[in-house]
Structure formats: structure tokens, C-alpha cells
Amino acid sequence: MWTFLWTSILFCFYNGFDCFENFSKKNTTILKQSSTYKGNKVTLANDGNLDLKEENCSHTDLNQPQAWLQVDLGKSYSIRNVKIYYRTDDSWEPYRFRQFYLDVSENPASTSTTSQRTRCYTDNTTYPSVPPNIIDIPCKNTARYVIVETTYDAPEDKAIRGAILEICEIEVYGCETGKYGDDCRPCMKCQSCDITNGRCDCLDTCRNKICDKSTGRCFFGCKTGYWDFTCSSTCSENCLHRQCSITNGTCDTCIRGRYGDTCDGMCSPRCLSRSCDRHSGACFNGCRPNWAGKYCETCDSSHYGSTCSDTSSINCRNGCSPDNGDCYDCLEGLFGRKCNETCGSGCVSGCDQITGHCTCKQGWEENKCVECRPNYYGVLCDKPCSPKCNRGTCFANNGTCDSGCKCNIINELTAKVQHLQNSSNQHFLYAVSVAFCLSLVINIIVSIRYPLLLSWEF
């Protein structure tokens, strides 16, 4: 295994090949240029064709104040070197390539300025000299974007003005971050290291940029906003002043409206002053109007609805459901979901909140006690119907017998006769006459019914 590895490495060096990976050829790499001249698209700069004639090269447009070509690696890599192949048709000189510069950055060319990038190389060639058309530039940095840029206006271009780039091929060599050497093996005891020798990088985030080269540990701690022993981790943006523990990244204090170890939790917007407990998120200053609960997550006792903007019925006692406003309990004498119905007048004491049923006073119809029983009448249903009413029932409003009166003729007349016997002698004859008439009526009835009975028998 080792024999094969060393053989491969020696083969690379002695035959002029670069054994680091060419990131330009990865499927995830995207090239872009500031403008395009005719059909010379930017994709010609990483198609592997090293024939350096114009038709095989990318070409920015004419009369532009600035020209750039960008290699987007898709993520940050540890870069070792960048190799550029410039146009050389027959006797064509790369005069437009004078004074170009090579930058790397974490931001694209379209949104970054040169002051926001890291400069790897600046060409200082001046007229009439020209730079080499193939140039291999050391560029030991960790970055996502590789940018070749120029603002040079070549005096040889008499008919046209502006900066122009004609790059036929660009190759970016290096390793995944955290690896080094020709075989891109892992860095020892640190997250990033020199891509050539593996010595740990002292990150810019180390105070004074001083660290243990074998481990990358920052001797004097981290700059504000960073933590861990190599200062390679970022404090949460929700830490107040971006200050956090160097050992675990816990925020010293959270910005307003946040809570948690790294302040990634958000206080409820219903907390008063948008402030809450640093650890639990509880609203310690109370809630905004209409809201309640430890986290102000529910409506107070007199409001309901998704925004707690609906007010409960004034007839509710002990509040209402925050979901639909149904009362938990009603004031005395009321019932219903919203306590908007009145218990029956005949209830002894209140009624069931849901059904309205109750225990009735004497004289009232059972269940809801809103009507008199059939044998009682009056506003309070406290007056019994006359015993002379047929079935003993009467109208509730005035006591009139609803089915007529009882009508027992014989009993009535007998009572009348007894009354007359006790009266003075002058009424005696009248009583005898009445009795005679009564006897006559009975005989007539019997005489009529008897033949009928005989006819039915035959």
C-alpha cells in the first residue's frame, strides 16, 4: 500500500502533474463571468480543452470597465494553487492579461469588493511586456469563490476600449478543509491546517493570532463572537454583543426577545415588553392585555378566540373556555353555553347549566318549571283549580275549567230538596212539585228506553 502511494506521489512530481484534486472539474463547481462576447461562454474555461485558440476560450464582452471570471466551488475548500491558461492564437500575445489579480472569497464577485476578499496574486506587468499565458499561482487559503479580475484597458486595442479576459482553462487545486498533503490526509489535532505541511492554522479569530501549531489552540482566547479552543466556532447572533462562553458557546446574555443556552428560543410575542426568563422562556413581567398563562399562551378568563380578542358573556361566572367562549359557570338564574337563557320561574334554586332543568316548586310543571301543572293556575302557579272542574284541570292564566264542569243532576236536586225541607213551610209545596216533576222525568226516560231494549233482545 505504502509502496503504491509513494510511487504515485513521485510519479506526480517527476512528470509535472499536480496530485491535488482539481475542483474546477467537480460536478458541483459553477463558473460565471461578468459578460460574454459572442459565443465564447464561460463553460469553455473548464471543459478540459487546452487548445488555447480563441474559439476554445471564454471571452468577456468589449467596452466594459471591468471584467471578471468566477469559480464557485459550491462550498469552502482548502486551496493550494490556481492554474490559468490564457489565449495565444498563433502570434497573439496575452497583452490583455496585464495587471489582472487573483482573489479568493466567501462571497461572489457580484456582491463583494476587493477589500472584502483575500488577494493571492497581482500581476504588475506593464506595456509593452506581457505576462506568461500559462501561470500557476500559489494560493493557500480556505474559500468558496476563486475570482480572476481586471480593470486594465490595453493600449493595443485601438478600436475598442475597456477590460477584457480571455481565459481558456482555469484549474483550482487543493483538498477538503481539514486535510493536507498530496493525498489529502486529515489534519492532526486541529480542524484546519497548512495544506502543504499539515501545521495547524492560527485562525484570524484567535486573539493576537497566536496558537499552538501542533493543536491550533489559541493561547489568548478568542476574538469577540467566537469560541472553542481553536476559536473556529461562532457565537450565536442572538447572544448580546455576540459574547459567549469560550468552552461551550453558551451566551452570556440573550438579546431582547430570546432565551435558551444559545438564545435560539424566542419569547412569546405576547410577553409584556417581549421579555422572558432566560432559561425557561416564561413571561416573568406578565402578559399583554387579554392573555394569560406562564408563557402567555392562552386567553385570560374574560376573553376567547385565536387572538383572544372576543369578550366572554357578562353572565359568565369564573370565566369561559378560551377556545369558544362557553361559560364555565353561570350567574344565578341563568343557563346555556353563553349563560344567555333564564331558568324557569318555578325553579326552587337555579337550574342545570346545560339543560335548564331544575327542582320545581309546588304547582309547577316538572323539568324546566316554566308552566303551571294542569291542576294549578296563577302567575306563581300557586292556586289549585276548582274541584268542580272536569278532570280537575283549568286554564293557567285565569283558573277557568279547560274541560268543563262536573254535572251530577241527581246529587244537585237532592241537595236542593234537603235544603227546602229545612226551610219555612211556605216552600213545602214547591218542594213536592219539584219531586213530582223529577219522578215524571225518570218515568218518561224509562218508558222510552224499555221498548228499545225489548227490540234489541228480539
Helices and strands as residue ranges (DSSP letters): H 2-14, E 21-22, G 23-25, E 30-33, G 42-46, G 54-56, E 67-86, G 95-97, E 101-105, G 114-116, E 118-122, E 134-150, E 167-175, E 179-180, E 185-186, G 207-209, E 226-227, E 233-234, G 240-242, E 258-259, E 265-266, G 272-274, E 291-292, E 298-299, E 303-304, E 310-311, E 316-320, E 327-330, E 334-335, E 341-342, E 376-377, E 383-384, G 390-392, H 409-421, G 425-427, H 428-457
